[in-house]
Amino acid sequence: MVRLINSNSYRLRKSPVFWFSLLAMFLSGIYFYFNNYLPRCEGCENEVGAVLFNYAVLGNILVTIFICKFLGTEYKDGTLKNKVIIGCSRFKIYLSNLITCIFVSIPYNLAFIISVLSIGLMVKFSITLQPTDIIYSSICSILLSVSFCSFFTSIVLNISNSSSSTIISLSIMIWSLLLSSGLPGKISYATGTRKIILEFIYDFIPLSQGLQLANLRGSHFMLSIYSCILILVSTSYGLLIFSHKDIK
């Protein structure tokens, strides 16, 4: 599996989508910082705290686009079929691709964080977030990134047509964004069982989790639990389907 990961790493270094997305994350950090910055404001939370975890939304959207492009070519170029022919197990192929996508999410997130903190240092920022909140939010964001990679890797690797997998993945992303944006208003007016169900949906949808982390809201414990559930379910079913799939 190490050889498969090394092969993916070589392709990754040659991928313009990866480098363009990385630059986009860095520039986005600058934009979000100055969009929330208040000059001559001492101890303002929005100097850093309110933007520090915005990568939980933007970074995972870009990771999804990357997965569609990077893994979609596995079928299109016949790379996946060649790996099977030379004796690579489907288990190793699947996990190597998943691990590659997870590692891609790390520099995306770091690029945003480094950008925000670097610009913040130039204007002498202050952070009002508690260290424990930063730690817990960071753990949640890591699990969230892994859940995104797990879910969309399972989709792209189990749909042979790269155009179809891209359309399906981006459609899910768009509908998730629309649903996540509208749920808070519905939750505020709901009562009883309806409210409990809507809150569960809002906490379970990965993009909703990203929005909560970006806005410094939500239960860190529950968000982490839901991310872990999604990781286990999507990876297990993804592997199960891929292991019996007819690769053309």
Secondary structure, 3 states (H helix, E strand, C coil): CHHHHHHHHHHHHCCHHHHHHHHHHHHHHHHHHHHHCCCCCCCCHHHCHHHHCCHHHHHHHHHHHHHHHHHHHHHHCCHHHHHHHCCCCHHHHHHHHHHHHHHHHHHHHHHHHHHHHHHHHHCCCCCCCCHHHHHHHHHHHHHHHHHHHHHHHHHHHCCCCHHHHHHHHHHHHHHHHHHHHHHHHHHHHCCHHHHHHHHHHHHHCHHHHHHHHHCCCCCHHHHHHHHHHHHHHHHHHHHHHHHCCCCC
